[in-house]
């Protein structure tokens, strides 16, 4: 059985690559250049061998115009229209 951490990394890397392609970045190198990181560093993220830190994840989301939850697998998604207390927002 695959470890939880491995499942997360595998899904994150797949979603990252899909989001990059959907945003029009044809190659990992092209997107790494846009991010200002070395291509090998970015390729580690797409292969699931490493993950970006939070500031870099934020930058990735901005450049790809995606929400963090679009990249973060197995994350809890809040129901829209509910406040923190679980009451419907007006």
C-alpha positions in Angstrom: 0.0 0.0 0.0 1.3 3.4 -1.0 2.2 5.8 1.9 0.1 8.9 2.3 3.1 11.1 1.6 3.8 9.3 -1.6 0.1 9.6 -2.7 0.2 13.3 -2.0 3.5 13.9 -3.9 2.3 11.8 -6.9 -1.0 13.6 -7.2 0.7 17.0 -6.7 3.2 16.4 -9.4 0.6 15.2 -11.9 -1.7 18.2 -11.1 1.3 20.6 -11.4 2.2 19.3 -14.8 -1.4 19.4 -16.0 -1.9 23.0 -14.8 1.4 24.1 -16.4 0.3 22.7 -19.8 -3.2 24.1 -19.4 -1.7 27.6 -18.7 0.2 27.4 -22.0 3.7 26.6 -20.8 4.8 24.0 -23.2 7.9 22.8 -21.4 9.1 22.5 -17.8 12.1 24.7 -18.7 9.8 27.4 -20.0 7.9 27.5 -16.7 11.0 27.2 -14.6 12.4 30.3 -16.3 9.1 32.2 -15.7 9.3 31.2 -12.0 13.0 32.1 -11.7 14.2 28.7 -10.7 16.6 26.3 -12.2 14.9 23.8 -14.6 16.2 20.8 -12.6 14.6 22.1 -9.4 11.2 22.5 -11.2 11.5 19.1 -12.8 11.9 17.6 -9.3 8.5 19.0 -8.4 6.9 17.7 -11.6 8.4 14.2 -10.9 7.3 14.2 -7.3 10.8 14.0 -6.0 10.6 17.3 -4.1 8.1 20.0 -3.3 8.2 23.8 -3.4 8.1 25.8 -0.2 5.0 27.9 0.5 6.2 31.2 -1.0 7.1 29.3 -4.2 3.8 27.4 -4.2 2.0 30.8 -4.0 4.1 32.1 -6.9 3.3 28.9 -8.9 -0.5 29.4 -8.3 -0.3 33.0 -9.4 1.5 32.3 -12.6 -0.8 29.3 -13.4 -3.9 31.2 -12.2 -5.0 28.3 -10.1 -6.1 27.9 -6.5 -3.7 26.1 -4.1 -6.4 23.4 -3.7 -6.2 22.7 -7.4 -2.7 21.5 -6.9 -2.9 20.1 -3.4 -4.3 16.6 -3.5 -6.4 15.1 -0.7 -6.9 18.6 0.8 -10.2 19.3 2.5 -12.5 21.5 0.5 -14.9 23.8 2.4 -18.4 24.0 1.2 -19.1 27.4 -0.4 -21.4 29.7 1.4 -20.6 28.5 4.9 -18.8 30.6 7.6 -16.3 29.1 10.0 -19.0 28.4 12.5 -20.9 26.3 9.9 -23.7 28.8 9.5 -24.9 29.9 6.1 -23.3 33.1 5.1 -25.7 35.9 4.3 
